[in-house]
């Protein structure tokens, strides 16, 4: 809350956001919740419309929001489940071998769909849920490759992958 007195404008909460206090969930990607390492809250923009006047050109706001893709970085477990569950979703969306691959994933009888809502929950400094960002109708558009290399200096460092999702929009809710 902000004090709205005309003379004083001091925020009531002066605590800083901590980047490690979050969780990210997808109903179809259970391993991503456990192995999720980082999430980038995507930027949002609109175009600028040029309006000519007799004296000079002015700029006004656009009429559509453009949401950048959602990027999630995950640690890859030794069974490669976090990578595989996203790969299987991509296969189902593109049905590279047969139409049955798509129908299996997008089946009303089993209540499955090609699109799902993802939830980013941001906690406050006391680790209590504070803000929820709901990404509507998400689907993966990319998963990074896995690099195996015998020349690696630190063999104990966990391997990671980036998963990129497209979505229609997101909604922010204060909890």
N, C-alpha and C positions, 0 to 999 in steps of 0.2 A: 504494500500500500504506500501511497505517496501522500504526504500532508499537502492538502490543496489550499491552504491559507494563502491569500494573495501576497503575503510578506515572506512566508517561509516555505521553501520547497526542498525538504530534506527527506530522503527515503527512510521508511521505517526499518527496512531490512538492508543492512550494509554488508552482509556476508557475500563472499565471492563464490561464483559457480565453480565446482570442482569437477574436472573432466573424467575422473575415475568412478564417479558414483552414478552408474546407470545400468540398465538392463535392456536387452533388445530381444523381442520374441516374434516368431512367426508360427502359426499353427501347423504348418507342414514341414518346418525345419527345426526339429527338437534339438539336434546337436548344435545348431547355431547359437541357441540360448546359452549353452554351457561353454562353448569354445569361442564365443564372440569376444574380440579383443578391442575393436574400436568401431565407432559409427560416426560418420560425418553428417550433421544436420545440414541438408542441402540448402544452397542459396535459392532465393526467389527473386525474380526481376520482372519488369514490364518494359515495354518499348516506350520510346519518347516520340510523340507525334509533333511534327513541325507545323505550326500555324502561321501563315503569312499575314502580315498586316501592312497597311500602306507605309508604315514607318520602319518596321523591323520584323524579323521572324522571331516568334516566340515558341517555346516548347511546352507541351501539355502532356499529361500522363496518358499511357496507353490503356487499352480496354481488356487486355488478357494478361494473366500471370503465367510466367514460364518457370516451372520447377526443374531444377537441375537433378540429375539422377542421384539416387541414394547409394552410398558406398559403405560397405561393411567389411572389415578385415577380421578374419577368424584364424585361430591356431588350428592347424591340421592335426587331427588325432592320428595315431598310428594305424587305425583301421580305415582311415580316409573317409569316414562317415560324413563329416561336415561338408567335404568337397562333393562326395557322391550324391547326397540328397539334393544338392543344388543342380548337379549335372543331370540327375533324373528328371527334375522339374523342367530344365531346358529341353531335354529330349522330348518330354511330353508336349511341350509347347510347339515344337517344330516337326514332330513325327517323321524323322528321317528315313524310317524303314517301312512304316505302314500307318494307315489311319487309326488302327486299333490303339497305338501308343497314345494318341490324343484322347480318344474316347475313354480309355481306362482312367486317365487322370481327370477328365472333365465329365464326370458321371453323376447325374442327379440322384440316382438310386443310392449311391454310396455317399452322397452329399460331399462330393469333391468338386473342386473348381480349379480352373487355370489361374485364377487371381485370388489373392488373399491380402488381408490387411496386416501390416506389420506395426508393432508397437515399440516405441522408444520411451522408456520410463526414466525420468531424470530425478535423482534423489537430492535432498538438501544436505547440508553439512552434517546433520545428525543421522544420515542415511535413511531418512523417511521419504517415501514417495512424495514428490512435489509437483511435477509436471509430466503430463503424458502427451506424446506426439503420435498421432495415429496416421499412418500412411495408407491411403485407400487404394484398393485394387492394384496391388504390387505384383510384379512378375520379374524374374531375373532376365537380364539381357546379356550378362557376361560373368564368367568366373575365370580368374587368372589360372595360369598353368602352375604346375608343381615342378620345381627345379631340384633334381637330384644331382649332387656333385661330390665326388670323392676328394676334391681339393679343399673342401670347406675347412676353415680354420677352427670354428667352434661347432663341433658336431652335436653339442648338447642344446644349442639354440633351437627353439621350436620353429618349425616351418609354418608359414602363413599363406593365406590366399585372400584375394580381394573379390568380393561378390558385388556386382553392380545391379541395382534394381531400378526399374522404371515404375511409375505410379501415376495416378491421376492428380492427386493433391494431398496435402496433409492438414490436419486439424490439431490445434494445441488446446489442451484442457488443463486448468489449474486444479490440483487435487486437494 
